[in-house]
Amino acid sequence: MMAMISPKAGKPYVKRDSLAKGDVSAVVGITGAKNGTISLSFEKACAVAIVKNMLGDEITDILTDVRDAVGEITNMVSGQARSGLAEMGMVFQAGTPTVIMGDNHVISHISSGPIMAIPFETEHGGFTLEFSFEG
């Protein structure tokens, strides 16, 4: 909402590799009822559009602003997910997101469980939400 973008979810799938689906990603470790990770990976155009929509004309350093925004969005998504799970009796804590930028980077999920991925499309490009928890 803050970014004024309406993403449309694609079909979830089990991810079989560690290659990021985007150009800038953030990964946050989750501990508690189960241990795991949540990540968001944005295509460059999508990340830049989100930053511009969130900050308006206040952009001073696009790389720093994109890195900070992707980390903060990952925090918000993680927080919403943890809040919903807490209502179901599963309490989780999250670490600080690690942001990775660049072509063909990898995302290392800490658990040995399957990696679930949900692709999203926007008018500015796509992003993918991934999560993996220990069994």
NORCOR-V182609 format. One record per helix or strand. SS is the DSSP state (helix for helix, strand for strand). FROM is the first residue (numbers start at 1). LEN is the number of residues. If there is no record, write none. Layout:
# NORCOR-V182609
ss: <SS,SS>
from: <FROM,FROM>
len: <LEN,LEN>
This chain:
# NORCOR-V182609
ss: <strand,strand,strand,strand,strand,helix,helix,strand,strand,strand,strand,strand>
from: <8,13,19,24,36,44,62,92,98,106,115,125>
len: <2,3,1,9,7,15,26,3,4,1,8,9>
